[in-house]
């Protein structure tokens, strides 16, 4: 597996291409089926759900305080049709291919949906 780049745009591009190729995105879920949430660095009243383009990238965060989580795949159709519109309605942001230090871009869900749709066209 290739490590993530220091270039956030490159990590976004990688996420879009790899997720569409593989047919899924990866999130982190605990044993109670709760998804990993992180406070936004841009707005302290909003939470972010991070997602990755590869299982190993997600797995890399499952240690320390995050050892309660395990990577779970979400099919692309469900992610694009249900998750992103639902996250927009719930006022949540999307984290894209974050590093092990929880650093990376935060997207408004509908903006990320547009990025995927532009690649699909």
Secondary structure, DSSP 8 states (H G I E B T S, - for coil): -----S-HHHHHHHHHHHHHHHTEEEEEE-TT--B--EE-SS-TT-EEEEEBSSHHHHHTT-SGGGTT-EEEEEEHHHIIIIIHHHHHHTTEEEEES--TTS-SEEEEHHHHHHHHHHHH-
